[in-house]
Amino acid sequence: MTIREHDLVVLTADIPAENLQQGDVGTVVLVHREGAGYEVEFATLAGKTLAVVTVAENAVRPVGDQEIAHVRRVA
């Protein structure tokens, strides 16, 4: 499945420096080199941006149509 700008994606590994955990959901804001990497915004459910990070193609996956979001508190 092709990931495009504005798609929701799921993080596949922790990024401790950004307080992000595997399973966090973000929005693709930029696709690098035809999918070689992505700029992804992670935000609270209230809309506050927590981080905008550049990740490799294997660091995220598309959201599945049979998945449900789960909430966690961030510092």
N, C-alpha and C positions, 0 to 999 in steps of 0.2 A: 504494500500500500504506500502510495506517495504521500509524504508530509508536505503541506503547503503553509504559506503564511496564514495566520489566524486560526490554524488548527490547534486543538487541545492535544497535548502530549503528556505522557507519563514518564517521569524520571526513572531510569533503570539502575542507578547507583547513587549512593550518598555523595553530597558535596558539602563536607563539614565547614569549609571556609565561608559558605553562604548560608549555613544552618538549613540546608535542604536535605531531604531524606528520600531514599528510594520509594517510589509510589506517589510522590508529590506531583500535582497536576499543574502544568503551565501552558502558556499560549505562545506559539511561534510568532515572533515579530519579524524575523528575517531568515531566509534560506540562503546558506552559503554554498557556492559552487555546485549547484544542482543537487543538493542533498548531502554533501560531504560533511556538513555541520549546520547548526541552527543557533540563532539567537532566541532565547526563550525567556519570557517574563513570568515570574512566579509572584502571585499576589494573594492577599488574604481574601476571604469571602466578602469582606466589606469593601474591597477594591484597592486596598493599600499595597503598593508594590513593595515586595520584600527583596527581590533581586532580579536583575537581568543578566543572564549568563550565556556565554558561548559554549556550546557542547558539541562533541563529535556525534556523528550519525548513530552510533551504537549506544549513546548515553540516554536516548529517549525512544519511546515507541508510541504509535498512535493509541488513542483511547479506544477501547473496545466497546461495541454496542451492547454488551451484556455486563458492563461494569457499573459500580456505584461509587460515588465519592465517599471518603471517610475523613472526618475532621480531626485535626490535632492542633494544639495550642503552640504558638511560637513566642519566643522571648522578645 
